[in-house]
């Protein structure tokens, strides 16, 4: 009989223990938006420490693409502001995020880095943005579409707030179809509520919910885990 040296049940118990030590347990009875906000409030103290290394390559790629353009940019899901120093000083940046604790850390980063081109940081639901139509020339949306409860609503809002001819840059991990990564994603999906994102989010869900034109697509980050999609509004 085969011996299971590292059973899934044991992995799950260890993972649950890690989440509890980080203070990232689930919250029952919350609305989807409140659950996301609660999850990222708990992530805020350790977010930079945990996520800088895996996410920075995708953020740099998105910033490079954004810096090819001019005008006003909105970063949807700005978080702790890890990407803010990467933008060209000529761009005027507005950042939005649902999590006020994450925004507090972003404001600290702006002060430390003396970033003069960040016009505003606002607590806001990406599916109901408080901006006028065609307000921005560029939008960056990094590691967001698999986090929000209603990705279709976010995509609709992006089409509304970005001017015709403008640029929308989406960076995200999309579900693998096979192999080791697919197995890991299926395992992590059990903890989606605690983690605050959906490891099984399909790429097709973006394409099916937007009329924007996909101009380019590329892989970034460790092991090509993340995909950058550049759309023309």
C-alpha positions as CSV (number, residue, x, y, z in Angstrom):
1,X,0.0,0.0,0.0
2,X,1.3,3.4,-1.0
3,X,2.3,5.7,1.9
4,X,1.0,9.3,1.8
5,X,4.0,11.1,3.3
6,X,2.4,14.6,3.1
7,X,-1.4,14.2,3.2
8,X,-3.6,17.0,2.0
9,X,-5.4,17.1,5.3
10,X,-2.1,17.8,7.1
11,X,-1.2,20.6,4.6
12,X,-4.6,22.1,5.1
13,X,-4.2,22.1,8.9
14,X,-0.7,23.7,8.6
15,X,-2.1,26.3,6.2
16,X,-5.0,27.1,8.5
17,X,-2.5,27.5,11.3
18,X,-0.4,29.9,9.3
19,X,-3.5,32.0,8.4
20,X,-4.6,32.2,12.0
21,X,-1.1,33.3,13.1
22,X,-1.2,36.1,10.5
23,X,-4.7,37.0,11.7
24,X,-6.2,36.1,8.4
25,X,-9.1,33.9,9.3
26,X,-12.4,33.8,7.5
27,X,-15.4,36.0,8.5
28,X,-18.9,34.4,8.3
29,X,-22.0,36.4,7.5
30,X,-20.3,39.2,5.6
31,X,-21.4,40.4,2.2
32,X,-19.0,39.6,-0.7
33,X,-17.6,43.2,-0.8
34,X,-17.3,43.3,3.0
35,X,-15.5,40.0,3.0
36,X,-13.0,41.3,0.6
37,X,-12.5,44.5,2.6
38,X,-12.1,42.5,5.8
39,X,-9.6,40.1,4.2
40,X,-7.4,42.9,3.0
41,X,-7.7,44.8,6.2
42,X,-6.1,41.7,7.8
43,X,-3.5,41.4,5.0
44,X,-2.5,45.1,5.3
45,X,0.2,44.8,8.1
46,X,2.0,42.0,6.2
47,X,1.1,42.7,2.6
48,X,4.4,44.2,1.5
49,X,6.4,41.6,3.2
50,X,4.5,38.7,1.7
51,X,3.7,40.0,-1.8
52,X,6.4,42.3,-3.0
53,X,8.6,39.6,-4.5
54,X,5.9,37.7,-6.4
55,X,4.0,40.7,-7.6
56,X,6.7,43.2,-8.5
57,X,7.5,41.9,-12.0
58,X,3.9,42.3,-13.1
59,X,3.7,45.7,-11.5
60,X,6.9,46.8,-13.3
61,X,5.6,45.5,-16.6
62,X,2.3,47.4,-16.2
63,X,4.1,50.6,-15.2
64,X,6.3,50.4,-18.2
65,X,3.3,50.1,-20.5
66,X,1.5,52.9,-18.7
67,X,4.6,55.1,-19.0
68,X,4.4,54.8,-22.8
69,X,1.2,57.0,-22.6
70,X,0.4,60.4,-21.3
71,X,-2.3,62.0,-19.2
72,X,-4.3,60.9,-16.1
73,X,-4.1,57.4,-14.8
74,X,-6.3,55.6,-12.3
75,X,-4.9,52.6,-10.5
76,X,-7.8,50.3,-9.4
77,X,-6.8,48.4,-6.3
78,X,-3.8,50.5,-5.5
79,X,-3.4,48.6,-2.2
80,X,-0.4,49.7,-0.2
81,X,1.0,51.6,-3.2
82,X,3.8,49.2,-4.1
83,X,3.5,50.3,-7.8
84,X,3.2,54.1,-7.2
85,X,7.0,54.8,-7.4
86,X,7.2,53.0,-10.8
87,X,5.1,55.5,-12.7
88,X,6.6,58.3,-14.8
89,X,6.4,61.6,-12.9
90,X,4.6,63.1,-15.9
91,X,1.6,60.9,-15.2
92,X,-1.1,62.2,-12.8
93,X,-2.1,59.3,-10.6
94,X,-5.3,58.6,-8.8
95,X,-5.4,55.4,-6.7
96,X,-8.5,53.7,-5.4
97,X,-9.0,50.8,-3.1
98,X,-11.7,49.3,-1.0
99,X,-9.4,48.8,2.0
100,X,-8.8,51.9,4.2
101,X,-5.9,50.2,6.1
102,X,-4.2,49.5,2.8
103,X,-4.7,53.1,1.7
104,X,-3.2,54.3,4.9
105,X,0.0,52.4,4.1
106,X,-0.1,53.8,0.6
107,X,-0.2,57.3,2.0
108,X,2.8,56.6,4.1
109,X,4.6,55.4,1.0
110,X,3.8,58.6,-0.8
111,X,5.3,60.6,2.0
112,X,8.4,58.5,2.3
113,X,9.1,58.5,-1.4
114,X,8.0,62.1,-1.9
115,X,5.8,61.2,-4.8
116,X,4.5,64.5,-6.3
117,X,2.5,63.0,-9.1
118,X,-0.1,61.2,-7.0
119,X,-3.1,63.4,-7.2
120,X,-5.4,61.4,-4.9
121,X,-6.0,58.2,-3.0
122,X,-9.7,57.3,-2.4
123,X,-11.6,54.5,-0.7
124,X,-13.9,53.3,-3.4
125,X,-15.6,50.2,-4.7
126,X,-14.2,49.4,-8.1
127,X,-17.6,48.1,-9.3
128,X,-19.2,51.5,-8.5
129,X,-16.6,54.2,-9.1
130,X,-17.4,57.8,-8.2
131,X,-15.8,59.3,-11.3
132,X,-17.4,61.0,-14.3
133,X,-17.5,59.2,-17.7
134,X,-14.2,59.3,-19.7
135,X,-12.3,60.8,-16.8
136,X,-9.0,59.0,-17.3
137,X,-6.6,58.3,-20.2
138,X,-5.1,55.1,-18.6
139,X,-6.2,52.5,-16.1
140,X,-4.1,49.9,-14.4
141,X,-5.8,47.0,-12.7
142,X,-3.2,44.7,-11.1
143,X,-4.2,41.5,-9.2
144,X,-7.8,42.8,-8.8
145,X,-10.2,41.0,-11.2
146,X,-9.9,37.7,-9.3
147,X,-10.4,39.5,-6.0
148,X,-13.6,41.5,-6.5
149,X,-17.1,39.8,-6.1
150,X,-18.3,41.1,-9.5
151,X,-15.5,41.3,-12.1
152,X,-18.0,42.0,-14.9
153,X,-19.2,45.2,-13.1
154,X,-15.6,46.3,-12.7
155,X,-14.9,45.8,-16.4
156,X,-18.0,47.8,-17.2
157,X,-16.8,50.6,-14.9
158,X,-13.4,50.6,-16.6
159,X,-15.0,51.1,-20.0
160,X,-17.0,54.0,-18.5
161,X,-14.3,55.9,-16.7
162,X,-11.5,55.5,-19.4
163,X,-11.9,57.7,-22.5
164,X,-12.5,56.2,-25.9
165,X,-9.0,55.4,-27.3
166,X,-7.5,55.2,-23.8
167,X,-5.6,52.2,-22.4
168,X,-6.6,49.6,-19.8
169,X,-3.8,47.4,-18.4
170,X,-4.9,44.3,-16.5
171,X,-2.4,42.1,-14.7
172,X,-3.6,38.9,-13.0
173,X,-3.1,35.2,-12.5
174,X,-5.4,33.1,-14.4
175,X,-6.3,29.4,-13.8
176,X,-3.9,26.8,-15.2
177,X,-5.5,24.1,-17.3
178,X,-3.1,21.3,-16.3
179,X,0.0,20.3,-14.5
180,X,1.4,21.0,-11.0
181,X,0.2,24.6,-11.0
182,X,-3.4,23.5,-11.7
183,X,-3.2,21.1,-8.7
184,X,-1.8,23.9,-6.4
185,X,-4.6,26.2,-7.6
186,X,-7.3,23.6,-6.8
187,X,-5.8,23.2,-3.3
188,X,-5.6,27.0,-2.7
189,X,-9.2,27.4,-3.9
190,X,-10.3,25.8,-0.6
191,X,-9.0,28.9,1.2
192,X,-10.2,31.5,-1.3
193,X,-12.3,33.4,1.3
194,X,-9.4,33.6,3.7
195,X,-6.9,34.5,1.1
196,X,-9.1,37.2,-0.5
197,X,-8.7,36.0,-4.1
198,X,-9.9,33.2,-6.4
199,X,-7.0,30.9,-7.5
200,X,-9.3,29.3,-10.2
201,X,-10.3,32.6,-12.0
202,X,-10.4,31.9,-15.8
203,X,-8.9,34.2,-18.4
204,X,-12.0,33.9,-20.5
205,X,-14.0,35.7,-17.8
206,X,-12.3,38.9,-18.7
207,X,-12.6,38.6,-22.4
208,X,-16.3,37.6,-22.2
209,X,-17.2,40.7,-20.2
210,X,-15.7,43.5,-22.1
211,X,-16.0,45.1,-25.5
212,X,-12.5,46.6,-25.3
213,X,-9.9,45.5,-27.9
214,X,-7.2,43.3,-26.6
215,X,-4.0,44.7,-28.2
216,X,-1.3,42.6,-26.5
217,X,-0.8,39.8,-24.0
218,X,2.3,38.7,-22.2
219,X,3.5,36.6,-19.2
220,X,5.4,38.0,-16.2
221,X,6.5,37.2,-12.7
222,X,8.1,34.1,-11.2
223,X,7.5,31.1,-13.6
224,X,5.3,33.3,-15.8
225,X,2.5,33.1,-13.2
226,X,0.9,36.4,-14.2
227,X,-0.6,37.6,-17.4
228,X,-0.6,41.2,-18.6
229,X,-3.4,42.1,-21.0
230,X,-3.4,45.5,-22.7
231,X,-6.7,46.8,-24.0
232,X,-7.7,49.7,-26.1
233,X,-10.9,51.3,-24.9
